[in-house]
Amino acid sequence: MLNLHFYSIRQPITYGRVKIFIAGSIVLSLLVLITYAVNAYTPEWEPPVRLTAEDSMVQYSAIATDVEGTVHVFWGYYPEASESSNVLFYRYREEGAWSEEIDLFAGLDWETFSLPFAYYDMYGRLHVIWNGLQGLYYSSAQASEAFSVRAWDEPMLVVRADALGQTGVVVGSDGRIHIVYSQRRPGTNIMYTYSDDSGFTWVEPLPLSDIKTVDIQTPDAASITMDSEGVLHVVWSENYPPRYIGRQILYAQSLDNGITWSYPSPLSELADESVWNAFPYIVADTHDLLHVVWAGCGDPVARCYRTSTDQGISWSGLIMQPFKNLVGSSGRDAMTSDPYGNVYWAGSLRYPQAFYFSLLLDSYMWRDPPQTLILQDGDTGLGSAHFPQLTISEGNHLHLLLIEYDGGPLWYIEGWTGYPRVEDSIIAVPPLNPVPINESPSITITTPGITMPVAATPFEPPPFSQHQGESLEPENLASPLIWAIVPVMIVLVIGITIVNQRGKR
């Protein structure tokens, strides 16, 4: 009988013990691999850089990056600050150096610039929308010439409206510009419009939500994204009295480039007055998985997360508090995605009070606890920064905008994910299909067999290998995989050899 011994262990190896040893080794190796997957590529960050004067009062800002890696930042000042409120300010960062402040669209004494939102399209063009006293405005410029005031189109009034909330804009591969917005007034709706002629004319705005004129709730915090197949996805919150804080998150999609839309479906329950469901943000990653994060999930306010692997047809169960033991809300969080299928999140939470960063590694799991970027123990208020903006360039270069507290100086932080650099391509000229102003299509609200389970349902994100489409793997991923797989193979070989030897005897 085979009677092998390991060190001081004086018991003979039996067939059962070999199986237990093999199984335990495999589990241990898999745990090593999972631990690596969750903690790998922790971004490295540079110290914050202040972009506005020390005593400035900024509340909202916008950021976009172009194919060359140039960073474009837009903001407006509080009306009560010493700076003028009727100017949209702009700075750009090229090859590590920041420009001086540039005044865009100055001279409109009756106008203000609030809640700007910026988007860089595949044709190398920057698109900016903002809320003014008269309504929602739009302008654009070629990114390579954005430093010149003359390069910007004259601002166009998209829609005349007041009490506008957060907005969103995306541009499709056909050049169509899609915008969502809301008026924070009872009896109004999340509205959608588009332009096929570079923003010169816009179709009649179309309601996506189903709020009646006699209803008491208000729509807010519209967020829009487009996946690789051109499907449009919109989320928003609906606010209820008496405090008019968001109490429900809803979703709608369009499969035909904005002509028809699904009937709004809930991603959360309608909460009572003590629970938030507010400030949603939606991102489509490179695998067309949808990710929605919002503030809510109980009292105190934490974070909620849901994902869809089939372009919004069905959704995962509600994941409450993906960042355990951290609560609070400082306006809508920031999110972005990279070419590797990873999703990045940033926001201020407590306790302890700090500004945090986390990532959803290749649609696998959120890193928890999140990375602490800034603790609230310094000379600035960045630990409780509000209204962050996050984007990525070249596949691995993170760019983060922060505003001290809920109004103060504007700051910028850059980071690197650890993934290889990716170069994008630019199409020179977008196709234009002007829509005559008297031929605006009317919306059709449909329910195309889409089911949105509100109750938590079992859901397992697909493994790395099951994503559709070609997956870009990090250059240095092979080494950790080898370290995790090789021990398993060695254990299997030893175990099989022992079992064979035992069988022969």
C-alpha positions as CSV (number, residue, x, y, z in Angstrom):
1,M,0.0,0.0,0.0
2,L,1.3,3.4,-0.9
3,N,2.2,5.2,2.3
4,L,3.5,8.8,1.4
5,H,3.9,11.4,4.1
6,F,4.1,15.2,4.1
7,Y,6.4,16.8,6.6
8,S,5.1,15.9,10.1
9,I,1.8,14.4,8.9
10,R,1.9,10.8,9.8
11,Q,-1.3,9.6,8.2
12,P,-1.3,7.7,4.9
13,I,-2.7,9.5,1.9
14,T,-6.0,8.0,0.9
15,Y,-8.1,8.5,-2.2
16,G,-10.6,10.6,-0.2
17,R,-7.9,12.8,1.2
18,V,-6.4,13.4,-2.3
19,K,-9.8,14.5,-3.6
20,I,-10.2,16.9,-0.7
21,F,-6.7,18.2,-1.2
22,I,-7.3,18.8,-4.9
23,A,-10.7,20.5,-4.4
24,G,-9.2,22.8,-1.7
25,S,-6.3,23.8,-3.8
26,I,-8.6,24.6,-6.7
27,V,-10.9,26.8,-4.5
28,L,-7.8,28.5,-3.0
29,S,-6.4,29.3,-6.5
30,L,-9.8,30.6,-7.6
31,L,-10.0,32.9,-4.6
32,V,-6.6,34.2,-5.5
33,L,-7.8,34.9,-9.0
34,I,-11.0,36.6,-7.8
35,T,-9.1,38.7,-5.3
36,Y,-6.8,39.8,-8.1
37,A,-9.7,40.6,-10.4
38,V,-11.3,42.9,-7.8
39,N,-8.2,44.7,-6.7
40,A,-6.1,44.9,-9.8
41,Y,-5.6,48.1,-11.7
42,T,-6.2,50.4,-8.8
43,P,-6.0,53.8,-10.4
44,E,-3.1,56.1,-9.5
45,W,-4.1,59.7,-9.0
46,E,-2.3,63.0,-9.1
47,P,-2.9,65.8,-6.5
48,P,-5.9,68.0,-7.2
49,V,-5.4,71.2,-9.3
50,R,-7.6,74.2,-8.7
51,L,-9.1,75.6,-12.0
52,T,-10.8,78.7,-10.6
53,A,-10.0,81.4,-8.1
54,E,-9.8,80.5,-4.4
55,D,-12.9,82.5,-3.5
56,S,-14.9,81.6,-6.6
57,M,-18.4,80.1,-6.4
58,V,-19.0,77.4,-9.0
59,Q,-22.0,75.0,-8.7
60,Y,-22.1,73.0,-11.9
61,S,-19.5,72.1,-14.5
62,A,-19.0,69.8,-17.5
63,I,-16.1,67.9,-18.9
64,A,-15.2,66.1,-22.1
65,T,-12.1,64.7,-23.6
66,D,-11.2,64.3,-27.3
67,V,-9.3,61.7,-29.3
68,E,-6.0,63.6,-28.8
69,G,-6.4,63.4,-25.0
70,T,-7.2,67.1,-24.7
71,V,-9.4,67.9,-21.7
72,H,-12.2,70.4,-22.2
73,V,-13.9,72.0,-19.1
74,F,-16.9,74.3,-19.0
75,W,-18.6,76.1,-16.0
76,G,-20.6,79.1,-14.9
77,Y,-20.4,81.1,-11.7
78,Y,-23.0,81.8,-9.0
79,P,-24.9,85.0,-9.8
80,E,-24.0,86.4,-6.4
81,A,-20.3,85.8,-6.8
82,S,-18.0,88.6,-8.0
83,E,-17.6,87.0,-11.4
84,S,-20.2,87.6,-14.1
85,S,-23.0,85.0,-14.3
86,N,-23.7,85.7,-17.9
87,V,-20.6,83.9,-19.3
88,L,-19.9,80.3,-20.0
89,F,-16.3,79.8,-19.0
90,Y,-14.0,77.3,-20.7
91,R,-10.5,76.0,-20.1
92,Y,-8.6,73.2,-21.9
93,R,-5.7,71.0,-21.0
94,E,-3.3,70.0,-23.7
95,E,0.0,68.1,-23.1
96,G,-0.3,68.6,-19.4
97,A,-0.7,72.4,-19.4
98,W,-3.9,74.3,-18.7
99,S,-5.0,77.3,-20.8
100,E,-6.3,80.5,-19.3
101,E,-10.0,81.1,-18.8
102,I,-11.8,81.7,-22.0
103,D,-15.2,83.5,-22.1
104,L,-17.6,81.8,-24.4
105,F,-20.9,83.5,-25.5
106,A,-20.3,86.6,-23.4
107,G,-22.4,89.7,-23.7
108,L,-25.9,88.4,-23.2
109,D,-26.8,90.5,-20.2
110,W,-30.1,88.8,-19.7
111,E,-28.8,85.3,-19.9
112,T,-27.2,82.9,-17.4
113,F,-25.4,79.6,-17.8
114,S,-26.4,76.8,-15.5
115,L,-26.0,73.0,-15.5
116,P,-23.8,72.6,-18.6
117,F,-23.3,69.2,-20.1
118,A,-20.6,68.4,-22.7
119,Y,-20.2,65.5,-25.1
120,Y,-17.5,64.6,-27.6
121,D,-18.6,62.7,-30.7
122,M,-16.9,60.3,-33.1
123,Y,-16.4,63.1,-35.6
124,G,-14.1,65.1,-33.4
125,R,-16.8,67.7,-32.4
126,L,-17.7,69.0,-29.0
127,H,-21.3,69.5,-28.1
128,V,-22.4,71.7,-25.1
129,I,-25.9,72.3,-23.7
130,W,-26.8,74.5,-20.8
131,N,-29.8,75.9,-19.0
132,G,-30.5,79.7,-19.3
133,L,-33.3,82.0,-18.2
134,Q,-35.1,81.6,-21.5
135,G,-34.6,77.9,-21.9
136,L,-32.2,75.1,-23.0
137,Y,-29.4,76.2,-25.3
138,Y,-26.9,74.3,-27.6
139,S,-23.7,75.0,-29.3
140,S,-20.8,73.0,-30.8
141,A,-17.3,73.4,-32.2
142,Q,-14.6,71.2,-33.7
143,A,-12.6,70.1,-30.7
144,S,-9.3,71.0,-32.3
145,E,-10.4,74.6,-32.6
146,A,-12.4,74.9,-29.4
147,F,-9.9,77.4,-28.0
148,S,-11.1,80.0,-30.5
149,V,-14.4,81.7,-29.6
150,R,-15.1,82.1,-33.3
151,A,-15.0,78.4,-33.8
152,W,-18.2,77.9,-31.8
153,D,-21.6,78.0,-33.4
154,E,-23.9,80.7,-32.3
155,P,-26.0,79.4,-29.4
156,M,-29.3,77.9,-30.5
157,L,-32.4,77.9,-28.3
158,V,-33.4,74.2,-28.3
159,V,-36.6,74.8,-26.3
160,R,-38.1,77.7,-24.4
161,A,-38.7,76.5,-20.9
162,D,-38.1,77.5,-17.2
163,A,-37.1,75.6,-14.1
164,L,-34.9,73.2,-16.1
165,G,-33.2,70.3,-14.4
166,Q,-30.3,68.1,-15.3
167,T,-30.0,67.4,-19.0
168,G,-28.1,65.0,-21.2
169,V,-26.9,64.8,-24.8
170,V,-25.5,62.0,-27.0
171,V,-24.6,61.9,-30.7
172,G,-25.1,58.9,-32.9
173,S,-23.0,57.5,-35.8
174,D,-25.4,59.2,-38.2
175,G,-24.7,62.6,-36.7
176,R,-28.2,62.9,-35.0
177,I,-28.0,64.9,-31.8
178,H,-30.2,63.5,-29.0
179,I,-31.1,65.6,-26.0
180,V,-33.2,64.9,-22.8
181,Y,-34.3,67.5,-20.3
182,S,-37.0,68.2,-17.7
183,Q,-38.8,71.1,-16.0
184,R,-39.0,70.7,-12.3
185,R,-42.7,71.6,-12.1
186,P,-45.6,69.4,-11.3
187,G,-47.5,68.0,-14.3
188,T,-44.5,68.2,-16.6
189,N,-42.5,65.3,-18.2
190,I,-39.1,64.1,-19.1
191,M,-38.7,65.5,-22.7
192,Y,-36.7,64.3,-25.7
193,T,-35.7,66.1,-28.9
194,Y,-33.2,65.6,-31.6
195,S,-31.5,67.5,-34.5
196,D,-30.3,66.2,-37.8
197,D,-28.7,69.5,-39.0
198,S,-26.0,70.2,-36.5
199,G,-28.4,71.9,-34.0
200,F,-29.9,74.5,-36.3
201,T,-33.4,73.0,-36.0
202,W,-34.9,70.7,-33.5
203,V,-38.0,68.4,-33.6
204,E,-40.9,69.2,-31.4
205,P,-40.0,67.9,-27.9
206,L,-41.6,64.6,-27.1
207,P,-42.6,63.3,-23.6
208,L,-40.9,60.1,-22.4
209,S,-42.5,60.0,-18.9
210,D,-46.3,59.6,-18.2
211,I,-47.0,62.5,-15.8
212,K,-50.4,64.0,-16.2
213,T,-51.0,67.7,-15.9
214,V,-53.0,67.1,-12.7
215,D,-50.2,65.0,-11.1
216,I,-48.2,66.3,-8.2
217,Q,-44.8,64.8,-9.0
218,T,-42.0,66.5,-11.0
219,P,-39.5,64.8,-13.3
220,D,-35.8,65.4,-12.7
221,A,-32.2,64.2,-13.3
222,A,-32.5,62.9,-16.8
223,S,-29.6,60.8,-18.0
224,I,-29.1,59.3,-21.5
225,T,-26.8,56.9,-23.1
226,M,-26.5,55.1,-26.4
227,D,-25.1,51.6,-26.9
228,S,-23.1,50.3,-29.8
229,E,-26.2,49.3,-31.8
230,G,-27.7,52.7,-31.6
231,V,-30.3,51.9,-28.9
232,L,-31.1,54.9,-26.7
233,H,-31.5,54.5,-23.0
234,V,-32.9,57.1,-20.6
235,V,-33.3,57.1,-16.8
236,W,-34.8,59.7,-14.5
237,S,-36.2,60.3,-11.1
238,E,-39.7,61.5,-10.1
239,N,-39.9,63.9,-7.1
240,Y,-42.9,64.0,-4.8
241,P,-44.1,66.6,-2.2
242,P,-43.7,67.9,0.4
243,R,-39.9,68.1,0.0
244,Y,-39.8,67.1,-3.7
245,I,-37.0,64.7,-3.2
246,G,-36.7,61.8,-5.7
247,R,-38.8,58.8,-4.7
248,Q,-38.8,56.6,-7.9
249,I,-36.4,55.8,-10.7
250,L,-37.8,55.1,-14.2
251,Y,-36.4,53.9,-17.5
252,A,-37.4,54.2,-21.2
253,Q,-35.6,53.1,-24.4
254,S,-35.9,53.7,-28.2
255,L,-34.9,51.0,-30.7
256,D,-35.4,53.3,-33.8
257,N,-33.2,56.3,-33.2
258,G,-35.7,58.2,-31.1
259,I,-38.8,58.0,-33.2
260,T,-40.7,55.6,-30.9
261,W,-40.1,54.9,-27.2
262,S,-41.1,52.2,-24.7
263,Y,-43.6,53.1,-22.0
264,P,-41.7,54.2,-18.8
265,S,-40.8,51.3,-16.5
266,P,-39.8,51.5,-12.9
267,L,-36.3,50.5,-11.8
268,S,-37.2,51.1,-8.2
269,E,-40.3,51.0,-6.0
270,L,-42.1,54.2,-5.2
271,A,-40.5,55.0,-1.9
272,D,-42.2,56.7,1.1
273,E,-41.3,60.2,2.3
274,S,-38.3,59.0,4.3
275,V,-36.5,57.1,1.5
276,W,-34.8,58.6,-1.5
277,N,-34.6,57.3,-5.0
278,A,-32.9,60.1,-6.8
279,F,-30.1,61.3,-9.0
280,P,-29.8,58.3,-11.4
281,Y,-27.0,57.9,-13.9
282,I,-26.8,55.4,-16.7
283,V,-23.8,54.1,-18.6
284,A,-23.5,51.5,-21.4
285,D,-20.2,49.7,-21.4
286,T,-18.3,48.4,-24.4
287,H,-20.2,45.1,-24.2
288,D,-23.6,46.9,-24.2
289,L,-24.3,46.1,-20.6
290,L,-26.3,48.8,-19.0
291,H,-25.4,50.1,-15.5
292,V,-27.6,52.4,-13.4
293,V,-26.5,53.9,-10.0
294,W,-28.7,56.2,-7.9
295,A,-29.0,57.5,-4.4
296,G,-31.5,55.8,-2.2
297,C,-32.0,52.3,-0.8
298,G,-33.2,53.2,2.6
299,D,-32.6,55.7,5.4
300,P,-29.9,56.9,5.6
301,V,-29.3,57.4,1.9
302,A,-26.9,54.9,0.4
303,R,-26.4,53.7,-3.2
304,C,-28.5,51.4,-5.4
305,Y,-27.3,49.6,-8.5
306,R,-29.0,47.6,-11.3
307,T,-27.7,46.2,-14.5
308,S,-29.1,44.8,-17.8
309,T,-27.3,42.3,-20.0
310,D,-29.9,42.5,-22.8
311,Q,-30.1,46.2,-23.7
312,G,-32.8,47.0,-21.1
313,I,-35.2,44.2,-21.8
314,S,-34.7,42.8,-18.3
315,W,-32.8,43.9,-15.3
316,S,-30.9,42.4,-12.4
317,G,-32.4,42.4,-8.9
318,L,-31.8,45.5,-6.9
319,I,-28.3,45.6,-5.4
320,M,-28.5,47.7,-2.3
321,Q,-25.5,49.6,-0.9
322,P,-22.8,48.3,-3.3
323,F,-20.4,50.4,-1.1
324,K,-21.3,49.0,2.4
325,N,-21.4,51.2,5.5
326,L,-21.0,54.4,3.4
327,V,-24.0,56.8,3.0
328,G,-24.9,60.3,2.0
329,S,-25.6,62.2,-1.3
330,S,-23.9,65.2,-2.8
331,G,-25.9,65.4,-6.0
332,R,-25.6,63.0,-8.9
333,D,-22.6,60.7,-8.8
334,A,-20.1,60.5,-11.7
335,M,-19.7,57.4,-13.9
336,T,-17.9,56.5,-17.1
337,S,-16.7,53.3,-18.8
338,D,-13.6,52.3,-20.7
339,P,-12.9,50.1,-23.8
340,Y,-12.1,47.1,-21.5
341,G,-15.7,46.7,-20.2
342,N,-14.9,48.4,-16.8
343,V,-17.2,51.0,-15.3
344,Y,-15.9,53.7,-13.0
345,W,-17.8,55.5,-10.2
346,A,-16.9,58.6,-8.1
347,G,-18.8,60.4,-5.4
348,S,-18.6,61.8,-1.8
349,L,-20.0,59.6,1.0
350,R,-19.7,59.2,4.7
351,Y,-18.7,57.8,7.3
352,P,-15.9,58.8,7.3
353,Q,-16.7,61.8,5.2
354,A,-14.5,61.5,2.0
355,F,-14.6,61.5,-1.7
356,Y,-14.5,57.9,-3.0
357,F,-13.8,56.1,-6.2
358,S,-14.7,52.5,-7.2
359,L,-14.8,50.4,-10.3
360,L,-16.9,47.6,-11.7
361,L,-14.2,45.4,-13.1
362,D,-15.3,44.0,-16.5
363,S,-18.9,43.8,-15.3
364,Y,-17.9,41.4,-12.5
365,M,-18.3,43.2,-9.1
366,W,-17.9,46.6,-7.6
367,R,-14.7,47.1,-5.7
368,D,-15.7,47.5,-2.0
369,P,-14.6,49.3,0.0
370,P,-14.0,52.0,-2.6
371,Q,-10.8,53.8,-2.9
372,T,-10.5,56.9,-0.8
373,L,-9.4,59.9,-2.9
374,I,-9.7,62.8,-0.5
375,L,-10.5,62.7,3.2
376,Q,-12.3,65.7,4.7
377,D,-9.4,66.7,6.8
378,G,-7.5,69.2,4.6
379,D,-7.8,72.8,3.7
380,T,-10.4,72.3,1.0
381,G,-13.9,71.0,1.0
382,L,-13.2,68.3,-1.6
383,G,-13.9,65.5,0.8
384,S,-17.6,66.5,0.5
385,A,-17.4,67.7,-3.1
386,H,-20.7,68.0,-5.0
387,F,-21.7,67.4,-8.6
388,P,-18.6,65.5,-9.7
389,Q,-17.9,64.9,-13.4
390,L,-15.9,61.9,-14.7
391,T,-14.6,61.0,-18.1
392,I,-11.8,58.9,-19.7
393,S,-9.5,59.4,-22.6
394,E,-7.2,57.1,-24.5
395,G,-8.7,54.1,-22.8
396,N,-6.8,54.5,-19.5
397,H,-6.6,58.2,-18.6
398,L,-9.2,59.3,-16.0
399,H,-10.3,62.9,-15.6
400,L,-12.3,64.1,-12.6
401,L,-14.0,67.4,-11.9
402,L,-14.9,68.4,-8.4
403,I,-16.6,71.4,-6.8
404,E,-15.9,72.2,-3.1
405,Y,-19.0,71.5,-1.0
406,D,-22.1,72.5,-3.0
407,G,-20.6,75.7,-4.3
408,G,-17.0,76.8,-4.4
409,P,-13.8,76.6,-6.5
410,L,-13.6,74.1,-9.3
411,W,-10.9,71.4,-9.1
412,Y,-9.4,68.8,-11.5
413,I,-7.8,65.5,-10.7
414,E,-6.2,63.1,-13.2
415,G,-5.6,59.4,-12.8
416,W,-4.5,56.3,-14.7
417,T,-6.2,53.0,-14.6
418,G,-3.2,50.8,-15.3
419,Y,-4.7,49.5,-18.6
420,P,-2.9,49.9,-21.9
421,R,-3.5,53.1,-23.9
422,V,-6.1,52.8,-26.7
423,E,-6.2,55.1,-29.7
424,D,-9.6,56.0,-31.2
425,S,-10.3,57.0,-34.8
426,I,-12.1,60.0,-36.1
427,I,-14.5,60.1,-39.0
428,A,-13.9,63.4,-40.8
429,V,-17.4,64.7,-41.6
430,P,-20.7,63.4,-40.2
431,P,-23.6,62.8,-42.5
432,L,-26.4,65.3,-42.2
433,N,-30.0,64.7,-42.9
434,P,-31.8,68.0,-42.2
435,V,-35.4,67.7,-41.0
436,P,-37.7,70.4,-42.3
437,I,-39.1,72.4,-39.4
438,N,-42.6,71.6,-40.4
439,E,-42.1,67.9,-40.5
440,S,-41.4,67.1,-36.9
441,P,-42.4,63.5,-36.1
442,S,-44.8,62.8,-33.2
443,I,-43.8,60.4,-30.5
444,T,-45.2,56.9,-30.1
445,I,-45.1,55.4,-26.7
446,T,-45.1,51.7,-26.9
447,T,-44.6,48.7,-24.7
448,P,-42.5,46.3,-26.8
449,G,-42.7,43.3,-24.5
450,I,-40.2,44.7,-22.1
451,T,-40.4,43.5,-18.5
452,M,-38.8,45.4,-15.7
453,P,-38.9,43.4,-12.5
454,V,-38.9,45.7,-9.5
455,A,-38.5,43.0,-6.8
456,A,-35.0,41.6,-6.4
457,T,-34.4,38.7,-8.7
458,P,-31.4,36.3,-8.8
459,F,-28.8,37.6,-11.2
460,E,-25.3,36.6,-12.0
461,P,-23.2,38.8,-14.3
462,P,-21.7,36.7,-17.1
463,P,-18.1,35.5,-16.8
464,F,-15.4,37.4,-18.7
465,S,-15.3,34.8,-21.5
466,Q,-19.1,35.0,-22.2
467,H,-19.2,38.6,-23.2
468,Q,-20.3,39.1,-26.8
469,G,-17.8,40.8,-29.1
470,E,-14.1,41.0,-29.0
471,S,-12.8,41.7,-25.5
472,L,-9.7,43.9,-25.0
473,E,-7.6,42.3,-22.4
474,P,-5.0,44.2,-20.4
475,E,-1.5,43.5,-21.4
476,N,-0.4,42.4,-18.0
477,L,-3.4,40.2,-17.2
478,A,-1.6,37.0,-18.4
479,S,0.8,36.9,-15.5
480,P,-1.8,36.8,-12.6
481,L,-3.8,34.3,-14.6
482,I,-0.8,32.0,-14.9
483,W,-0.1,32.3,-11.2
484,A,-3.6,31.3,-10.5
485,I,-3.9,28.5,-13.0
486,V,-0.5,26.9,-12.8
487,P,-0.9,25.8,-9.1
488,V,-4.2,24.2,-10.0
489,M,-2.6,22.3,-12.9
490,I,0.3,21.2,-10.7
491,V,-2.1,20.0,-8.0
492,L,-4.2,18.1,-10.5
493,V,-1.1,16.4,-12.0
494,I,0.2,15.3,-8.6
495,G,-3.3,14.2,-7.5
496,I,-3.8,12.1,-10.6
497,T,-0.4,10.6,-10.3
498,I,-1.0,9.6,-6.7
499,V,-4.4,8.1,-7.5
500,N,-3.0,6.1,-10.5
501,Q,-0.1,4.8,-8.3
502,R,-2.6,3.8,-5.6
503,G,-4.8,2.0,-8.2
504,K,-1.8,0.0,-9.5
505,R,-1.0,-1.2,-6.1
